[in-house]
């Protein structure tokens, strides 16, 4: 009888009724837990997911580490210190399966963080999941474990790029944002080429999204001020306005220095 009463008291139905699921939308919010810590809640069709904002989303610490990946990376570093090389280090099928399951937790969190405009956290968690792919691709015992997660690399890279681009644009550095997108497109081209799927590059939804983002950034970039100053300088020299030319030459030098710092 007491067990039934406990289950009734733990019913989350009222919470779900006050926060309906919106089909086709990613519905996310932050709440303060009973321990005073901030949590992320993601509404899904059959309930909600609640995640910690730091460390592993479920709050667990495998083997006392922040995550299973952190534990595996520590094992790798110890192996390298002992042997002077990573040769002979490997990850068995069970570890790979657990790493994949852990990566799903981080996927839900970085998806939620993106909706919440927490781009620094998105970069952190997508960088982290890209490391999972790298570790499995290099050290998994079984060949299938080395490649099973590679299908997700374009999506993770796209989300990482979108977050880093948003951060650059917030800092009013559109040219830096442009470089970030172009670098990601180059990495995606290399990815498809590595697997002999060059034709898939132009059909990739991730590539299409980043190309659209690149176009949006291009529209934000004003004409190059250095080029404008150079044209004015050439005109001043042509008109033999040498004092103006000297002033413009200094302005060109200053503008070029500022450009390299962006």
Order of alpha helices (4+ residues) and beta strands (2+ residues): alpha-alpha-beta-beta-beta-alpha-alpha-alpha-alpha-alpha-alpha-alpha-alpha-alpha-alpha
